[in-house]
Structure formats: C-alpha cells, structure tokens
Amino acid sequence: MPGLDNPLHLDMLRHSRARKPTLIRVAKAVKRAIFSEGIYGLDWGDVEFVEPLRFVRDRYILPYVNPNHVAVEIGPGGGRWTRYLLGFGKLYAVDYYTELIRELQKNFRRPNVEFIKNNGADFLGIPPESVHYVFSFGCFVHLDAPLIEGYLQNLRRILRPASNVVIQYSDKSKVMAQLNTGFSDNTPERMRQMVLRAGFTILEEDLTTMWHSSIIRFTQ
C-alpha cells in the first residue's frame, strides 16, 4: 500500500488531465458544463449519475448540512463531494497534497470554505471542540492503519459532543477491493476496532452500498 510520499493521488490527477481523446474530452466538458463544475474526480463516478453514490449523498451528507454548523472534509480531491457540503456555515477542506488543494480551489473559493494543507493526519488551525460533522470519501480507502489511527486520535480534539463522522474505507473482504492494489488492507472488523479503541461510539455501519468499500458513522 502506498504511503503519503507515494504520488498515487497526484498521478491520478495528471492522468485524468492527459488521457482522454479529444472527442471524449469535448463530450465530458459539455456534460460537466451542464451538470457540474468541471470537477476532477468525476471519472471515478459522478454522484449525480451513479445510484450508490447518490445514496451516500442522500443518506450521509444532506441530512447533516446545517448553516449553523461547522464541517470538515478530509481528502476532498477535486471536490466531487465538496459541492454538497457548501451549505455548512463553515467548511474546512483538509488535504495532504498542495496540488489537490489548488485543484479544489478552482471551483470552491468561497467565504465559508477554508483550505488546509495538513501533515498527514492532523487538523492545523481548526479550533478544539468546534466541528459538528466530518466526511471523507475516497481518502481512507488508501490509508493504512497507522494513518487511520492518527486521524482518529486527532479528530477527538476538534469534535463537539454529539458530532457525526462519516468515513468510507477499504473493505478487503470484497473482491473489487482485493483487485485494487491502491486500496489499503482494511476490513469492517479492523475499522470497527480502530474506531472503538479511539474512544468513539459507532452509530451506523454500511457494508453493502459500495462494491469495493464500506462506510462507518460514529460520534464523540
């Protein structure tokens, strides 16, 4: 499994920019101009058109969006999910890669959005006990246990009581995850134990919606 110094995510970004033949690029540009904002990452599934992703949005994001609340998105990439989090009063977009933060800023420079470049598992500049909601999709599937545990420990500092944390993670009990060499060696049982050891209470586990991963929702 690649570590933080491995250029996996940046390679995917550069590959996405370069790989499409002209006609495909034009067709996708028209689609994005109509339905989205030219967001990097839609090649891996546009939430507007892929049913399992719509389900994730409608169940795990939209019910929690509140203009009086503070949210954090970990590893937002190009903003595939960020567009649904803009209704929060304050949104921190946290990523390790400067190039991905710049990509995100192309579409999401707004007064309520703050972009944070972290050191791998920290939340620089986010006040203690200030966050109501945390979301991460497409990030933890690539993280090994030590980094996940680091994030979980650091989350404890910034979360308010009764907060909601929603994380998608690699599920190697599923064939599609086993075939993906970029996915970390994780399972629902391992993720469950990491969350519980960090002192959180599990509220919900979704083991069936995604074909290569699972989702866990927990609270402080």
N, C-alpha and C positions, 0 to 999 in steps of 0.2 A: 504494500500500500504506500503511495507517495506521501511524503511529508510536506510541510509547509514550504520548504525550499524547492520542491519539485514544481516545474512550470505547467502542471496539468491544466489548471484553470485558464492561465494565460494562453496556452497553446490552443485550447478550445475556442477562446475568443478570436484569436488570429486566424484559426482555421475557418471559423464561421464567416469571417470577412472575405476570405480568399477563395473558398471552394466552389461557390455557386457559378454555373454557366450564366451567361448574360440573360437569357430568356427567363431562367428561374429567378434570378435576382430581380428582374423587372416585375414578374408576377408577384413575388413576395413583397416588393416595395409597394405595389398597388394595394395589396391586401392590408399591409401594415398602415398605410396612409389612411385607410378607411376604418380599420378596426382597432388599431393600436397606435403606438408612437415610435415605430422603428426600433423596438427594444431587442437588444442582444439577449439570446436565450430562448426565443420563441421556437427555434428549430427543435428544441427538446420537448416541445409541447406547449401550445398556446392555451391558456386557461379558458379563453372564450370558446374554444372549439373541441377540447378534449374532455369527455364526460367525467372521468375520475378526478381531473384537476378542478373542474367546476365544482364537484362535490367537496373537495378540500376547501376551496374558497368559501362556499356557501355554509359549510359546517364549522370550519375552524378559524375563519377570518371575519367575515361580515358581521356575525352576531356580536363580536367584541369591539368593533370600531366605535369609538366614542370621542367626540370633540373635546371632552374634558379630561381625557386620559392621555398617558404617555406610553409609547410603544417602542420596541427595539426590533429591528430585523437583522439577523445575523447572516452574513454571506449573501447579500441581495443580488449579486451578479449584475446583470444589466437592468434589472427592475421588473422582471416578469411578474412578481408578486407585489412589488412595492406600490404599484398603481392602485392596489386595493387597500393599502394602509394609509393613504394620504388623508383620510378623514379623521385621524387622530390629531389631538391638539398639538402634540409634539411627537416626531418620529426620528429616532436615531438609526441611521443606516450604517452598520458596522461591518467592515471587511478588512482582511489582511493585505489585499493586493491594491496598490495605488492605482494601477491601470484600470482595474474594475471599478474603483470609486469614480474615476474620471468618466468612464463609460456611463455609469449611473447618473452622474451629474448632467449629462447631455439632456436628459428628459425630466429630471426631478429636482431642479434648483427652485425650491420654494421656501417661504419664510418659516414654515413649521418643520422642515426637514434639515437635520444636521448630519453631515457625513463624517464618520470617524474611522481612521486607519488604526487598527489595533496591532498588537504584537503576537497574535496567535490565539489567545483565549481570554483577553481582558476587555474592559469596557472603559477606556480612558475618557474622562470628562463627564461621565454620566453620574449624577448625584446619588448618594445612597438612598435606598428605600423610596425611589421616585417612579418606578416603572410598574405599570399595570398589566402589560401584555408583551410577550416575546414570541416572535415567529421565525422559523428557519426551515427552508425547503431547498434542497439541492446542495447543501453545505455539509451537514453532518454525515451524509452518506459517504463522504470521502475522508472522514476523520477517524483516526484510531483512538482506542480507549483513553490513553493519557490526555489527549487534547479534549476529548469529550468531558472527561472528569475535571479538567481545568476550567472549562466553560461553566460546568455545573457549580463548581465552588464559587466562581466569580459572580455568577447570577445571584447567589444568595445576598450579596451586598447591595445590589441595585433594586431588587424586587420589593414591592409593597406587599403587605399581607393580603391574602385572597387574590393574588395575581394569577394570570393564566400564561403558561408557557407551552407552545406547540412546536414540536420538533419532529421532522421527518428524518429517518436514519436508515442505514443499510440493513437489509434483512437477508443474511446469507442462508436462511432456511428456504429461500425462494430461488428457483432455478435461474431466473433472469439476473439476480444479484450475483449468483455464483459465476455466471458467464461474464460479468463485468469486472475486469481486473482493476478498474479505478475505484470500485466500491470497497469500503473497509470491512474488516472481519467482525461483523456485529450481528446480533440476533435479538429478538424481543426479550429473551431471558437476560442476556447480558445488559441490555439497555435498562431494563427494569431494575436490575440490581444496582447499576450505577446511579440511577435517579434516587432510589431509596437510600443508598449509602450517603448521598449528598444531603439527606435530610428533607427531601421533598415528599409530598403526598401525591400519588398518582390518581388522576381524575378519570382518565379515559385512555384506552389503547385501541388503535385501529390497525388490525393485522391483515385486512382484506382489500382495502380500496386500491392500493398501489401494487403493481405486479413485481416490483423489484425492491421494495422498501416497506417500512411500516411507520406509523405515526403515534406519538405519545403526547398526552396533555397532562400537565401536572401543575401543582401550586406550591407556594412557600409554606 
